[in-house]
Amino acid sequence: MVRATVDYDLVIVGSGPAGATAARAAVRGGLSVLLVDKKQELGSPIQCSGAVSANALKEVEVLPADEFVVEPVYGFKAYDATGVSETVDYRPYRSEPIGYVVDRRRFDRHLAALAELAGVELWLKTEATGHTPRPDGTTEVHLSRLGRPVSVTAHVVVGADGVQSQVGKWAGIQTRIKLRELASCFQLVVEGVETSGLLEIVTGERWAPGGYAWIFPKGHGRAEVGLGVARTMTERDARWHLDRFMNESFLADRLKGARIIEVQGGGVPLAAPLRRQAADHIVLIGDAARHVNPITGGGIHTALRGGAIAGAFLADFLAGDLPPTAAHLEGCHQRWLAELGDTMWKLYDHKTAIFRERDPARRDALLYATMTSYFRPDSEYRKI
C-alpha cells in the first residue's frame, strides 16, 4: 500500500502520563507525532495522590529527579479498621527507594518536556473536536487551537483524554462507568502530620465504604491524607467520611494537629478495562481505556506502561502496509493484554469477588488481606 502524505503519523489527544509516554515511544520508533491538550496547565486538576513505583519509571526510561519527586517511598503499611497493621519496609534490605510521591503538575510537565526533546510537537489550549476519515486511508482531525479552528491529517488518533474520553465517543465506544465502579475521592495536603517514608493504607467500611483511606508522605514536612468511597455504599460524600476518619479513627491523635494547605478531589475509576479499545483510525489508552488499577485506583504506573506499549505498537504497525482499521488496530489491545492487561483483569475479578460478599465483616477481612498481600515483594500484581 502506498502511504498518503499526512501532516502527522499520529495525533495524540491528552498529554498526561499515558499520552506523553506514547508520544515519546512513537517518535523514537520513527513516527511524526502531534500531542494536543485542551488545558493550559499540565497536570491540573490534581485528582490522585501521585504515588509511582521506581519500576514504573525505569520501564519507560524516566529518571527520578528533584524536579518532580517530593518524597521517596521505602515501603507500605496497611491497617484494618481497628488499627491492626502489617508493614513491609524495604530499608533493611535495600538503600534505593521502591517508589516516589511526585508532584503531578511538575511530573506531567517533565514527561511532556521529554516528549518534546524526543521530537514530539506539543500544542496546549487545543481541543480535539472530531475527525473525518478520508478516501486515501488517512483521517482529518478537527481541532480548536487557542479558540481558532484548525485541521491536520493523520493515520491514527490516540485517545489519552481521560475517563470522559471524547475520542472514545467519536468511535462509538461505550465509555460510561457504572456508579458502583467510580470512587469519590477527597484529599487534603497538610502540615503537622508525621510520616516515615511509607505509604499507609487504611481499609474497612467503618472509615471508607467500598474504598480505603491513606496517609502518604509529601515532603517538606507535609502529608497527603485522603480517602475514596463507593457512592453506592454510602449516603455520605467522601469529605464527610474523611472528617470522621481524621477525628474518630485510631489515628485521630496523630492527625489532630493537621494544618490544611491544599484541598483536592475528584472521581477515580475502579472499573474493568474496556473490552473494546480501538476503532478505525483510533486507539484508546490510559484512563480513556480504563487502564487503572481496579482495586487501588492507582493509574500512573499503568498509564506509563500502557502508553509505552501503544507507542511502540503503532511505530511497528505504521511501518507496515496494513490500513488502520479497527480490526488491525486491535493488535494494540492484544499486546497490552499480553504485557499488562491480563493481570489487570485478574485483579478486577478478585476485587469483584470481594464486593460480592454480603457480610461486611467478611468483606473487610478480604480487602485487608488483599491489600497486605498486594504490597509484598512476591505479589503477582506488582506491575499494576
C-alpha positions as CSV (number, residue, x, y, z in Angstrom):
1,M,0.0,0.0,0.0
2,V,1.3,3.5,-0.9
3,R,1.1,5.8,2.1
4,A,-0.8,9.1,1.7
5,T,1.0,12.2,2.7
6,V,-0.1,13.4,6.1
7,D,0.8,16.2,8.5
8,Y,1.5,13.7,11.3
9,D,1.5,9.9,11.6
10,L,-0.2,10.2,15.0
11,V,-2.3,12.8,16.7
12,I,-2.4,12.1,20.5
13,V,-5.2,13.8,22.4
14,G,-4.3,14.3,26.1
15,S,-0.8,15.0,27.4
16,G,-0.9,13.2,30.7
17,P,1.4,10.3,31.6
18,A,-0.2,7.9,29.0
19,G,-0.3,10.4,26.2
20,A,3.2,11.9,26.7
21,T,4.8,8.5,27.1
22,A,3.0,7.1,24.0
23,A,4.1,10.1,22.0
24,R,7.8,9.7,23.1
25,A,7.8,6.0,22.3
26,A,6.2,6.6,18.9
27,V,8.7,9.3,17.9
28,R,11.5,7.0,19.0
29,G,10.0,4.5,16.6
30,G,10.3,6.9,13.7
31,L,6.8,8.4,13.7
32,S,5.8,12.1,13.5
33,V,3.5,13.0,16.4
34,L,1.3,15.9,17.4
35,L,0.4,15.9,21.1
36,V,-2.6,18.1,22.0
37,D,-4.2,19.1,25.3
38,K,-7.1,21.4,25.9
39,K,-5.6,22.5,29.2
40,Q,-3.2,25.5,29.5
41,E,-1.5,24.0,32.6
42,L,-0.3,20.4,32.5
43,G,-1.0,18.1,35.5
44,S,-4.1,20.1,36.6
45,P,-6.5,19.4,38.2
46,I,-4.9,17.0,40.7
47,Q,-7.1,14.0,41.4
48,C,-4.6,11.5,42.7
49,S,-2.0,11.0,45.4
50,G,0.9,11.0,43.0
51,A,2.5,7.7,44.1
52,V,4.5,5.9,41.4
53,S,6.9,2.9,41.7
54,A,10.5,3.1,40.8
55,N,10.0,0.1,38.4
56,A,7.3,2.2,36.6
57,L,9.8,5.0,35.9
58,K,12.6,2.6,35.0
59,E,10.3,0.7,32.5
60,V,9.7,3.9,30.5
61,E,13.2,5.3,30.9
62,V,12.3,8.3,33.2
63,L,15.0,9.1,35.8
64,P,13.7,10.2,39.2
65,A,14.6,13.9,39.5
66,D,14.3,16.6,42.2
67,E,12.3,18.5,39.6
68,F,9.2,16.3,40.3
69,V,10.0,13.9,43.2
70,V,8.7,15.3,46.5
71,E,9.3,12.2,48.7
72,P,11.0,8.8,48.3
73,V,9.0,5.8,49.4
74,Y,10.5,2.7,51.1
75,G,7.6,0.5,51.8
76,F,4.0,0.2,52.8
77,K,1.8,-0.1,56.0
78,A,-1.7,-1.5,55.8
79,Y,-4.2,-1.2,58.6
80,D,-7.6,-2.8,59.2
81,A,-10.5,-0.8,60.6
82,T,-9.4,-1.4,64.2
83,G,-5.8,-0.4,63.7
84,V,-4.2,-3.9,63.3
85,S,-1.4,-3.4,60.8
86,E,1.2,-5.1,58.7
87,T,4.3,-3.3,57.5
88,V,6.5,-4.0,54.5
89,D,9.6,-1.9,54.8
90,Y,12.4,-2.5,52.4
91,R,15.1,-0.3,54.1
92,P,16.8,-3.2,55.9
93,Y,17.4,-4.9,52.5
94,R,18.0,-2.1,50.0
95,S,19.1,1.6,50.1
96,E,17.2,2.7,47.0
97,P,13.5,3.8,47.2
98,I,10.9,1.4,45.8
99,G,8.9,4.4,44.6
100,Y,8.2,8.1,44.9
101,V,5.4,10.5,45.6
102,V,5.6,13.0,42.8
103,D,4.2,16.5,42.3
104,R,1.7,15.8,39.5
105,R,2.0,19.2,37.9
106,R,5.7,19.0,37.7
107,F,5.7,15.3,36.8
108,D,3.4,15.9,33.8
109,R,5.4,18.8,32.7
110,H,8.6,16.7,32.9
111,L,7.0,13.9,30.8
112,A,5.8,16.4,28.2
113,A,9.3,18.0,28.1
114,L,10.9,14.6,27.5
115,A,8.4,14.0,24.6
116,E,9.3,17.4,23.1
117,L,13.0,16.7,23.4
118,A,12.4,13.4,21.5
119,G,10.8,15.3,18.7
120,V,7.1,15.5,19.6
121,E,5.2,18.6,18.7
122,L,3.0,19.8,21.6
123,W,0.0,22.1,21.4
124,L,-1.7,23.3,24.6
125,K,-5.1,25.0,24.8
126,T,-6.0,22.8,21.8
127,E,-9.2,20.9,21.9
128,A,-9.9,17.9,19.6
129,T,-13.5,18.2,18.3
130,G,-13.8,15.3,15.9
131,H,-12.3,13.5,12.9
132,T,-13.3,12.7,9.4
133,P,-11.9,9.6,7.6
134,R,-10.6,10.3,4.1
135,P,-10.7,8.1,1.0
136,D,-6.9,7.9,0.9
137,G,-6.9,6.0,4.2
138,T,-6.0,8.9,6.4
139,T,-8.2,10.9,8.7
140,E,-8.7,14.6,9.1
141,V,-8.5,15.7,12.8
142,H,-10.5,18.7,13.7
143,L,-9.0,20.9,16.4
144,S,-9.7,24.2,18.1
145,R,-6.4,25.8,18.9
146,L,-6.4,28.9,21.0
147,G,-10.1,29.3,20.0
148,R,-9.5,29.0,16.3
149,P,-10.4,26.0,14.1
150,V,-7.6,24.1,12.5
151,S,-7.4,20.7,10.9
152,V,-4.5,18.3,10.4
153,T,-4.3,14.8,8.8
154,A,-3.0,11.7,10.5
155,H,-3.1,7.9,10.1
156,V,-4.2,7.3,13.7
157,V,-5.7,9.3,16.6
158,V,-4.8,8.1,20.1
159,G,-7.3,9.0,22.8
160,A,-5.4,9.6,26.1
161,D,-8.0,12.1,27.2
162,G,-9.3,10.7,30.4
163,V,-12.3,8.9,31.8
164,Q,-14.8,11.0,29.8
165,S,-12.9,10.4,26.6
166,Q,-14.2,12.4,23.7
167,V,-12.1,10.4,21.3
168,G,-13.8,7.2,22.6
169,K,-17.2,8.9,21.9
170,W,-16.2,9.7,18.3
171,A,-15.6,5.9,17.8
172,G,-18.9,4.9,19.4
173,I,-17.0,3.1,22.2
174,Q,-19.1,2.8,25.3
175,T,-17.0,4.6,28.0
176,R,-19.7,5.2,30.6
177,I,-18.7,3.9,34.1
178,K,-21.2,2.3,36.4
179,L,-21.7,4.4,39.6
180,R,-20.6,1.5,41.8
181,E,-17.3,1.4,40.0
182,L,-16.5,5.1,40.4
183,A,-14.8,6.1,43.6
184,S,-15.4,9.6,45.0
185,C,-12.1,10.8,46.4
186,F,-11.2,13.7,48.7
187,Q,-7.7,14.5,49.8
188,L,-6.0,17.1,52.0
189,V,-2.4,18.2,51.8
190,V,-1.5,19.0,55.4
191,E,1.4,20.1,57.6
192,G,1.9,18.8,61.1
193,V,1.4,15.0,60.4
194,E,4.4,12.9,60.9
195,T,5.3,10.3,58.2
196,S,8.2,7.8,57.9
197,G,8.8,7.1,54.2
198,L,5.9,4.6,54.0
199,L,2.6,4.6,52.0
200,E,-0.1,4.0,54.6
201,I,-3.4,2.4,53.7
202,V,-6.4,2.0,56.0
203,T,-9.1,-0.4,54.9
204,G,-12.6,-1.1,56.4
205,E,-16.1,0.1,55.7
206,R,-16.3,1.9,59.0
207,W,-14.0,4.6,57.6
208,A,-14.2,4.3,53.8
209,P,-17.1,2.2,52.4
210,G,-16.0,0.5,49.2
211,G,-12.6,2.0,49.3
212,Y,-9.8,2.9,51.7
213,A,-8.1,5.8,53.4
214,W,-4.5,6.8,53.1
215,I,-1.6,8.8,54.5
216,F,1.2,9.4,52.1
217,P,4.4,11.4,52.7
218,K,4.5,14.6,50.7
219,G,7.9,16.0,51.5
220,H,8.9,19.2,53.3
221,G,7.1,18.1,56.5
222,R,3.8,17.6,54.6
223,A,1.5,14.7,54.1
224,E,-1.5,13.7,51.9
225,V,-4.4,12.5,53.9
226,G,-7.4,11.3,51.9
227,L,-9.9,8.5,51.1
228,G,-12.1,7.2,48.4
229,V,-15.6,5.7,48.8
230,A,-18.0,4.0,46.5
231,R,-21.1,6.2,46.4
232,T,-23.4,3.2,46.1
233,M,-22.2,2.0,49.5
234,T,-22.8,5.2,51.5
235,E,-25.2,8.1,51.7
236,R,-22.4,10.5,52.7
237,D,-19.8,12.1,50.5
238,A,-16.0,11.5,50.7
239,R,-15.4,14.7,52.6
240,W,-17.7,13.7,55.4
241,H,-16.0,10.3,55.7
242,L,-12.6,11.9,55.7
243,D,-13.6,14.3,58.5
244,R,-14.9,11.4,60.5
245,F,-11.7,9.3,59.8
246,M,-9.4,12.2,60.9
247,N,-11.4,12.9,64.1
248,E,-12.6,9.5,65.3
249,S,-10.3,6.8,63.9
250,F,-7.4,5.1,65.8
251,L,-5.2,7.6,64.0
252,A,-7.1,10.6,65.3
253,D,-4.4,11.6,67.8
254,R,-1.8,11.6,65.1
255,L,-4.0,13.7,62.8
256,K,-5.4,16.2,65.2
257,G,-2.6,18.7,64.6
258,A,-3.0,18.7,60.8
259,R,-3.0,22.1,59.2
260,I,-4.7,22.1,55.8
261,I,-2.7,23.8,53.0
262,E,-4.4,22.3,49.9
263,V,-7.7,20.6,49.1
264,Q,-8.1,18.1,46.2
265,G,-10.7,15.8,45.0
266,G,-12.5,14.1,42.1
267,G,-13.7,10.8,40.7
268,V,-11.4,7.8,40.2
269,P,-12.5,4.8,38.1
270,L,-12.2,1.3,39.8
271,A,-13.7,-0.4,36.7
272,A,-12.7,-3.1,34.4
273,P,-10.6,-2.2,31.4
274,L,-12.6,-1.5,28.2
275,R,-13.2,-4.7,26.2
276,R,-13.0,-2.6,23.1
277,Q,-10.1,-0.1,22.9
278,A,-9.8,0.5,19.1
279,A,-11.8,1.7,16.1
280,D,-11.0,2.8,12.6
281,H,-8.1,5.3,13.0
282,I,-8.5,5.3,16.8
283,V,-6.7,3.7,19.8
284,L,-7.6,4.5,23.4
285,I,-5.0,4.4,26.2
286,G,-4.7,5.4,29.9
287,D,-7.8,6.4,31.8
288,A,-9.7,6.6,28.5
289,A,-9.3,2.8,28.2
290,R,-9.7,2.2,31.9
291,H,-6.0,1.4,32.3
292,V,-6.4,2.0,36.1
293,N,-5.7,-0.4,38.9
294,P,-9.2,-1.6,39.8
295,I,-8.6,-2.0,43.5
296,T,-6.2,0.8,44.5
297,G,-7.3,3.3,41.9
298,G,-3.6,3.9,41.0
299,G,-3.2,5.0,37.4
300,I,0.3,6.4,36.9
301,H,2.1,3.1,36.5
302,T,-0.5,1.7,34.2
303,A,-0.7,4.9,32.2
304,L,3.1,5.0,31.7
305,R,3.3,1.3,30.8
306,G,0.2,1.4,28.5
307,G,1.5,4.5,26.8
308,A,4.8,2.8,26.1
309,I,3.1,-0.3,24.7
310,A,0.8,1.8,22.4
311,G,3.6,4.0,21.1
312,A,5.8,1.0,20.3
313,F,3.0,-0.9,18.7
314,L,1.9,2.0,16.5
315,A,5.5,2.6,15.3
316,D,5.7,-1.1,14.3
317,F,2.2,-1.0,12.8
318,L,2.7,2.1,10.6
319,A,6.0,0.8,9.3
320,G,3.9,-1.9,7.6
321,D,1.3,-1.9,4.8
322,L,-1.9,-2.5,6.7
323,P,-4.6,0.2,6.8
324,P,-5.5,1.5,10.3
325,T,-8.9,-0.3,10.7
326,A,-10.4,-1.4,13.9
327,A,-9.5,-5.0,13.2
328,H,-5.8,-4.2,12.6
329,L,-5.5,-1.7,15.5
330,E,-7.0,-4.3,17.8
331,G,-3.4,-5.6,17.8
332,C,-2.5,-2.8,20.2
333,H,-5.1,-4.1,22.7
334,Q,-3.8,-7.6,22.3
335,R,-0.2,-6.5,23.0
336,W,-1.4,-4.6,26.1
337,L,-3.3,-7.7,27.3
338,A,-0.3,-9.9,27.0
339,E,2.1,-7.4,28.7
340,L,-0.2,-5.9,31.4
341,G,-3.9,-6.2,30.8
342,D,-4.5,-9.9,31.6
343,T,-3.1,-9.4,35.1
344,M,-5.2,-6.3,35.5
345,W,-8.3,-8.3,34.5
346,K,-7.4,-10.9,37.1
347,L,-7.2,-8.2,39.8
348,Y,-10.6,-6.8,38.7
349,D,-12.1,-10.3,39.1
350,H,-10.5,-10.6,42.5
351,K,-12.0,-7.2,43.6
352,T,-15.4,-8.1,42.2
353,A,-15.4,-11.3,44.3
354,I,-14.6,-9.3,47.4
355,F,-17.5,-7.0,47.0
356,R,-19.9,-9.7,46.1
357,E,-19.5,-10.9,49.7
358,R,-22.6,-9.8,51.6
359,D,-21.2,-9.9,55.1
360,P,-19.5,-6.5,55.9
361,A,-17.0,-8.1,58.3
362,R,-16.0,-10.7,55.8
363,R,-15.6,-8.0,53.1
364,D,-13.4,-6.0,55.4
365,A,-11.2,-9.1,56.1
366,L,-10.9,-10.0,52.4
367,L,-10.0,-6.4,51.4
368,Y,-7.4,-6.1,54.2
369,A,-5.9,-9.5,53.2
370,T,-5.7,-8.4,49.6
371,M,-4.1,-5.1,50.4
372,T,-1.5,-6.6,52.7
373,S,-0.6,-9.3,50.1
374,Y,-0.7,-6.8,47.2
375,F,2.3,-4.9,48.6
376,R,4.5,-7.8,49.4
377,P,7.7,-8.5,47.4
378,D,6.2,-11.7,45.9
379,S,2.9,-10.2,44.8
380,E,1.8,-11.2,41.3
381,Y,0.2,-7.7,40.9
382,R,3.4,-5.7,41.4
383,K,3.3,-4.4,37.8
384,I,-0.1,-2.8,38.3
